């Protein structure tokens, strides 16, 4: 997630925890690195600058991000050093694409193992995931991610996908809406919000961000609205996570991505809320200590082998200076794992 943005079509570049991420990745000039959430290439630009004979593979599902990243990385490495591939094409990435220093693939980072296999790249020296919605997506009003701008209810990270946030709001049952608002938004008023949404859409379809935001506000008691931040924040987060399968992909794919690391290779993951951070913390802990034996056994008999070690016993947070200059960094947490 880039830290700041500008509305419209220009991608901004204020990567969070930039120096720390580069230090933790321990970039080897001849190594191969994967940025699974390329965005505007804020972090990847610094990785690319440190590579000589090495390779950078960038993955993102947002066409705007792909375009901006390709321009930025071409300015660093030269246009001839960058290849952009649509991962949804039948051909997709090919082994010959690795004749370029930088390969950019339009895809979900959950496809990382398949992409590397297609590129005949067995192991990599580093993987970066910078999760959540990007600042460009938030600030581009027409993307429909933000309750601060009136726009169609969209929220698709990949605009080639058919389903939008409006589909969830207008077709999910009361029970389904309550579940995702409770689970992904961690909102105590989830059921009441869901009831208000169902009542409102019974009169007319809910089509815009402001319509939805107003409905949510009406479902939350006035005293809570005065003290609890914007009333729509949690529900918008929940709908976005559900639509883009953010936590599903993270929980299903993170463990397998650790297997893609070469010995000594590192994975850096930046999260922006507790649900993401919990998944990353637990996956890293399990990779370090996969033993399933009962605690009382004197010797491990399950045969599970550690994949490496957690570098960050506690997550790394942006310092006060970064939080002040970039308010969106305040909720960021970085965790790092090193492959054995």
Secondary structure, DSSP 8 states (H G I E B T S, - for coil): -BS---STT-----BTTHHHHHHHHT--TT-EEEETT-TTSHHHHHHHHT-SS-EEEEEES-HHHHHHHHHHHHHHH-GGGEEEEETTSSS-S-GGGGGSSEEEEES-GGGHHHHHHHTT---EEEEEEE-S--HHHHH-GGG---TTS--BS---SSTTSS--HHHHHHHS-HHHHHHHHHHTT--TTHHHHHHHHHHHHHHS---BHHHHHHHHHHTS-HHHHHHSS-TTHHHHHHHHHHHHTHHHHHHHHHHHHHTTEEEEEEEEEEESSHHHHHHHHHHHHHHH----S-TT-SS--S-----EEES-SS-B---HHHHHH-GGGTT-EEEEEEE-
